[in-house]
Amino acid sequence: GTDQTKGANGTTKHYHRLTTVPIPEVLSRVPGPDYFAHPVNWLRKIMPVKHTWVVGGVDYWVWLDSLRYQCFKQSLKCARCGIEGQYFALERDLKSTNGPYHFNLYALHVDPNTGLKREILMTKDHIIPKSKGGEDTLDNLQTMCEECNHAKGDQTTC
């Protein structure tokens, strides 16, 4: 089905969601940090780590060799507010109708007044922003919910 996720900046993102998947099922298939530090980086380009998820009898290939998944392996909690990812959703942005599916990590926020649950997208955040010379390396990444990541902007502190 199609889901709408309210972004931190007030925009609505549209995803086609196939299913939700427990966190251990996804993270157990993500390669370890040594894979990313391998000196033969070209090998990753020609032999990416991808796995098949079968949903409704259809195979969907998902690439699991991104630093985003490594970041989530380090921590499922937002470095700023502490909300924790609860599950992955196998999704594709509706803007890319032929694009690949990927896993988005979601936390659930429960409104204390109404008890209603709302999904919050978890993201990777550059501790030292790329705009300020930060590198795209695992030691410069932390997990952050989309709302906190948006509030942090290009600052170096949470």
C-alpha positions, 0 to 999 in steps of 0.5 A, spaced: 500 500 500 501 507 499 503 510 506 504 518 507 510 520 512 510 527 515 517 530 514 520 534 519 520 540 515 512 539 514 513 536 507 509 529 506 513 523 503 510 518 499 512 511 499 510 504 497 510 500 502 511 492 501 511 490 508 514 491 515 520 486 517 523 485 524 530 489 525 534 483 527 532 480 520 535 486 516 541 487 520 543 480 521 544 480 513 548 487 513 555 486 512 560 488 518 565 494 518 570 490 515 567 490 509 566 497 508 574 498 510 576 493 505 582 496 501 579 493 494 573 498 494 572 496 487 570 489 489 564 493 492 562 496 486 561 490 482 559 485 487 554 489 492 551 485 498 544 484 496 539 480 498 532 477 496 526 478 500 519 475 497 513 478 498 506 476 496 510 471 491 515 476 488 522 477 489 525 484 491 532 485 491 535 490 496 542 492 497 544 492 504 551 495 503 550 502 505 553 506 511 546 507 513 545 500 515 552 500 519 549 506 522 543 503 525 547 497 527 551 501 531 545 504 535 537 504 533 536 510 538 536 517 536 542 521 539 538 527 540 532 525 543 533 517 545 527 515 541 528 508 538 527 504 531 522 499 532 522 496 525 524 496 518 519 497 512 521 495 505 519 501 501 520 505 495 519 512 494 513 513 489 517 519 485 522 513 483 517 508 480 522 504 477 527 505 483 529 499 488 526 498 494 530 499 500 529 499 508 527 505 512 527 504 519 521 507 523 520 509 531 513 510 534 511 516 537 505 515 542 502 522 543 501 522 551 494 526 550 491 522 545 495 515 545 495 515 538 501 512 535 505 516 529 511 513 525 518 517 525 523 516 520 530 514 523 536 517 519 543 517 519 546 524 521 553 526 520 556 528 526 561 533 523 556 535 517 559 534 510 558 542 509 563 543 514 568 538 512 565 532 515 567 525 512 562 520 509 565 514 514 562 510 520 565 514 525 562 520 523 555 518 523 550 517 528 543 515 528 538 520 529 530 521 528 528 525 522 525 531 526 532 531 530 536 531 524 532 537 521 532 541 527 540 540 528 541 542 521 548 543 519 550 544 526 556 540 529 552 539 536 545 535 538 
